[in-house]
């Protein structure tokens, strides 16, 4: 895996992890799949190994990513889903021809076609997005409380009250900001 790019933010939900390949959307955006090879890396980390990727396929992936983000954001705030986002998600889902296979270890593995590997992988991601946005899975869509992030994430915590897309990044950043603000306030009141 190439190390000159920002780390991937990996989660347990494929579709929302995919939207996390563009982070800090309302601040200084960080693109984590800037090249076709970087998309290959992300897919491999998520069990969707492909041999190659073109610039056109990267564009399709980014279009799907943004469509999932738009639809998940709308679902999280209970707004109507954007028709254009729904269309892209449905198109990618229908164009993918991946098959699920069971490994001897009892795990699921995706079988992607060699001629259409990226499209098949995008179909798997789109199908995952459909399952979470439609409410088929146990959990709820939420938006990161960080004002610069606002990433959609799938909350499967017991209480369904998670606030951050990733506690190690957004959550810690917000806690540190509150701590520093409290210290400044305390030091200002003792003078």
N, C-alpha and C positions, 0 to 999 in steps of 0.2 A: 504494500500500500504506500502511496506517495505521502511524504511527510511535509511537503512544503505548503500544504493547505490546512485550513482550520480543522480541528477534530470534528468528527460526526457526533451529533447528539443522538444517541441511540435510546430508544424507549422500547416498551413492550408491545406497542400497537403500531403496526406497519404503516398505515396511512398517515397518522399524525407524526410519526418519526420522519416520514418522507417530507411532510410540510416543514419540518425542522431543518431541512437542508438550506433554507433561507431563514436566518434568524435576525433578531433585532429589526424587524420590519418597520418600526416607527422611530428608529434611531439611526445609527450607522449600520445599515444592512450588511450582513455577512453571508456571502454566497458560498456554500460548501460544495456545490457541484458546478464549478465554473467551466469544466471541460468534459468532453465525452468520456475520457479515461477515468475521471473522478466519479462520474455516474456509474461506470462499471465497478469501481471500488465500493460505492455505497450499496449497489445491488448485491455484490458478493458478500458483504458483511451481513446482509439481511437474507442470505440463503437463496438469492435469485441470480445465480451465476450466468453471465453472458460472455461471449467471446469478443464481441466488438460492439461499437456504438458510433453512429455518425452524428454530425452536428444537427442534422434534421431530427434525429431521434432524441437528442438532448433537448431540442426545442419542444418536442411533444411531451417529454417528461416534465419540463418546467411548466408547460401549459396545464398538465394534469395536476402538478403540485399546487399551482395557484388556484385552480378550480376546486380542489379538495379544501384548500384553506378557506376560500370564499364560502363554500357550502357549509363547512364545519363551523365557521364563525357565525353564519346566519343561524344554524341550528342551535348553537350554544346560547345565543341571545333570543331565541325563539322568533326570529324573523323569517319571512318566506325565503326559500332557497332561490338563489339567482338562477334563472332559466339557462343562461349560457354555461354556467358551471355544471349544472346537472347534465346538460347535453354532452359536455366534454367527458365527464366521469362515465356516463353511460356508453359513449362511443369507445373509450379506451377499454372498458370492461368487455364490451361485445367483440372487440377486435383481438383480444388476447385469447390464446388457445392453450394455456398452461394446464397441466394435469397434476393433481395432488397424488403423491405416492407415499406409502407407509414404509419406513425403514425397518430393518430387523430390530432396532433399538426402541421401536414404538414412536418414533418422531415423524412429523410430516416433512416431506421434501417436495419441492416443486420441480416438475419436468418441463423445461422450456424448449421450444423448437429452435433448432440451430439457425434456420433462415429468418426467424422472426423473434429472436430471443428478447430483445428490448421491448417490443410490443407485447409479447407474452408477459413479461415482468410487469409492465405498466398495467396490464389487465388484472393481474393479481392484486396490485396496489389499489386499483379502482374498485375491485370487488370488496376489498377490505374496507375502503371508505364507505361504500354503500351499506355494509353491515353495521358500521358504527353510526352513520348519519341517520339511517332508518330506524335506529333504536333496537336492532336485533340482538345486540350484545349487552351484557350486564355492565352498566357504567353510565357515565354522563359526559357529554361534551362540555368543556369549560374553556375559558380564555385565561391566559397567564395574566396575573395581576400586575406584572411589570409594565409600566406605561410605554417603555421603548420596545417591548417584545410583543405582547398581545397574541402569542402563538395559541392556536387551538390545540388542546390536548384531551385525551380520553381519561377521565378520572374513574379509576376502579377501586379507590380507597373505600374502606368500610363505611365511613361517614359521608362520602361524596362531597367533601369540603376542601379538597386540595386547592391551593391558590396559585401554584407556580408550575410552569411547564417542566422545569427541572430545578430541583432544590439546590443542586450543586452550582448552578449558574445564576439564574434569575432570583431564586429564593435567597441565596447567600448574599448576592449583591444588594438586595433590598434590606436584609437584616443588617448588613454592614452600614448602609446609608442611615438607617434608623439609629443604630448605635452611635455613629459619629455625630448625628444631629443632637442626640441626647447629651453627648459629651460636650459639644459646643454650648448647648443651653446651660448645662451645669457649670461649666467654666465661666460663662458670662454672668451667672447669678451670684458667684462667690466673690466677684470683684468689688 
